[in-house]
Amino acid sequence: MKMLTISLTALLALSGVASADTAAVQVIHNSPDPLAASVDIYLDESLAIADFAFLTATSVLDLPAGVEIAIGVAPGNSQGAEDIIASFPVTLAAGESYLVMATGVLDPSLPGNPDGVDTGFTLEISSPLVTTAGAGEVAILAYHGSPSAPAVDVQVAGGAVLVDDLTYREFAGYIDAPAVDLVLDVTPAMDNDTVVASFGAPLSALDGAGVVVFAAGYLEDDPSLPDFGLFVALADGTVLPLSQVVVATENLSWSGVKELFN
């Protein structure tokens, strides 16, 4: 998937602040709403990211700190700041690092969350953003971004739970995983014996890196909606899908899990 960079024009527009302090920021587009398949991102009404597509990310950017910045979201191919449909004011701390996740949906008629979590479009922010790890390790920040999925656990196949009881729109704190190839099982939060999906995680190729692993898409079997999946965002803006694998312990479909919450 393509990598995105912020426009020089937008940075120059923001660089007139008195302080030269900056913060490091990465942005991931994880709104599965077809209406938001491609959006334009504005910083203080200056176009920063044009045609920002679902399941893409920026590289880690240096943005001014200590002043309020309005992050505006407009439809792709917008004509200007007057097309902004949602604006989120943020003030970054100098020397800090942040992960900004665009999440949720614009269309309230789309499938809701079985745990009753609000699925409206918003930006979720996590700090710090870690981009490196020790030798032989991968630092992983996990995020639950599938609107119609219940709370889940993620565990090494047949082994330890890595992410426990993660609800939609929540980040899990960083974990240091071994830089080896693993199979990750996704289970309902209340039942680690019920594997509903498994994904290959080639962590050996990410030795020494800090990454974001995020769930995206919908559980519904609807060709108009993106399917549920796990994805990895790297610090340079690369987004990689994790391949789903079939394992013998997989004994319940996602639709079966959803029925538990009806």
N, C-alpha and C positions, 0 to 999 in steps of 0.2 A: 504494500500500500504506500501511496506517496507521502512524503514528508512535507510539512508546511512550515513556512517562516513568516514572521511578522514583518509588516512593511516598514521600510525606513522612514517614510513620511509620518506614520503614526508615532514612531519613536521620537522623531524630531519635534513633533507637536507636543510631546510630553516632556521634552528635555529642557524646557524653559524654566523649570522650577528652580528655586534657589539652591536646594541641596543636591549634591551629586550622588547621594546614597541611592543604592539600588537593591532590589530583591530579585531572586531567581524564581521564575514561574514557568510551569508547563501546563498546557490546556489540552484536554481530551474531549472529543465530541462523542457522547454516549447517549444521545436522545434517539430512541428507536422510532419516533413518530415519523411517518412518511412525509408529513408537512415540514419537518425539520431535517430532511435528508441532506440538504445543503444549506448552510447559513453563512451570513457575513457577520464578522465580529468587529465592533467599533470600540475604540478607546477614546473617551472624551470626544465623541462624535467624529473622530478621524478613523477611516477604514483601516483596520489592522490586518485582518485575515479574510480574504475573499474566497467564497465558495468552499467553506470549511465543511467537509463531508463527514457523515456518520462513520464512526470507527476509524477516524484519523486523529493525529495528535500533532501539536507543535513540538519543536525542539525546546530545550530549556532556554528561556528568554530572560534578559536583564531588563527589568522595568523600574521606573522611579519609585522610591519608597518615601514614606512620611507625608504623602499628599493623597487626597482622595481621588481615585480613578473610577470613572463610570464605565463598566464593561457592558456594552450594548449588543443585543442580538437582533439581527434583521434577516428577512428571507434572502436566500442566495440571489445574486445578481441585483441586489438593492441599488437604488439610484442615489442614496445619500442617507444622512443621519435621520431624516424625517421618516424613513421606513423602519426605524428601530421599533420592535414590538415588545421588548423587555429589557430593562436596564438594571444593573446590579452594582451599587457603589461599594468599592473596597479600598481599604488603606493598608498598604503593605509595610512591614517592618524592615528597616535597613539590615542587610546582611542575612535575612531569613530566606527560606525557600518554600515554595508552595506548589501543590498539585491542585488544579482547578478542573473539576469534572462537570461538564454540561450534561444534565441528566433530566429525566422526566419527559413529559409529553405536553403538547399544546392542545390536543384534541381530547376532551374529557370523556368522549364516548369509547375510547380505546379500552381494552381489558384492564381492570383494576388490580390492586394488590390484595391478595388473600388475607394479609395481616392488617389491612386497613390503613397502610401507609399512604400518605398523599403522593400522587403520581404527577402533580403539576410540574411544568418545566421550571428548572432552577439551576443554580450553580452550587455545587458542594465543594468545599475547600478543605484540604488537609495539609498540615505542616508539622514537621519539615518534609521536604522532598529529598529522598536519598538517592544518589545516582551511582554510588560505588559501594562495594562490599569487600570483605577480606578475601584473601586467596582461598580458593576452594569453596567459596560460598556465594549465594545470590541473596540480596536483600529484597524481599517481596512485600509490597503494599497491596492488599486485596481490597476490592470494592464490589459491592453488590449493586448492579445497575440494571437488573431485569425486572421491569415493573410488575409482571404477573407471577413472579416466583416467590414462594414463601421463604422464611428464614432457612438458611442452609448451613451445613458444615462442609469443609473441604479437608479431606484426609489423604495421606499417602495410601495407595491401595494395600489393604491388609495391615496398615500400620498406624502411625500417629496422626492425630487430628492437628492440622495446621491452622485452620480457621474455624472458630467455634461460634455457632449461633449468630450468624451474620444476617441482619435484616436489610431489606431493600433500602437504598440510599445511605448505607453505613459503610465506613472504612474500617478495616481491621488494622491494628497496629503492625508495624514492620516485624517480619520474622526473618531470621537468617537460615535459609535452607541450604543443604549441601548441593554443590554444583554437579549433580549427577542427573541422568535421565530418569524421570519418575512417571508413574501413572497416578493422576489425581482423581479421587472419587468424590463426587458431589452427592450428599445425602441430605434428607430432611434434618433439621436441627435437633429434632427429638429422637432420631433413630439412625444411628451410625451403621446399623446392620443392613439398611435398605439403600442400596446404591442405585441412583436413578440416572446417572450419567458419569462417564469416565473420560478423561482427556490425557493425552500424552503431553508431558512437559519436558522438553529437551533442555534442561537447565545446564547441562555440561557446556553448551555453547555460550552461556551467559556468565561464565566464571568471573567473579569480581565486579559484577554489575548490580546496580539498583534498578528495579523494574516495578511497574504497576501491572498487576493481574486483575482484570475486571470482567464481570459477567455482563452480558448485553443481550438484547433481543427479547423475544417472547416465547413462552411455552406453547402457546396456541398453534395448532396446525392450520395456519392461515397463510396462503401464498402472498397476501398483500402486506404481511408483517415480517420483519426479519426474525430468523430463528434464534433460539437461545444458543449462546456459545460463550467460551472463555477466550480472552484475548490478552496479549502482553504488549505493553507500551514501553519502549526503550527511551533513554534520555535524548537520543538524537531525533525523536519523532517517529521512528519506525513502529508500526503496529502489526503484530503477528498473531494470526489465529492459532489456537491450540487444537490439534486434530482430535476428534472424538473417536474413542476406541470402544470396542465391544468386549466385555469381560464376563466371565462365568457367573460372577456374583450379582450382576445387574438383574434385579428381579422385580422392578416396579417401574412403570412408565411415569413421565412427568404428569400426564393426565391423571394417573392414579394418585399421585401426590396431591394434586389440586383438589381431588375429591375429599381428601381428609380435612380440608378447610371449608367445605361447603356446609 
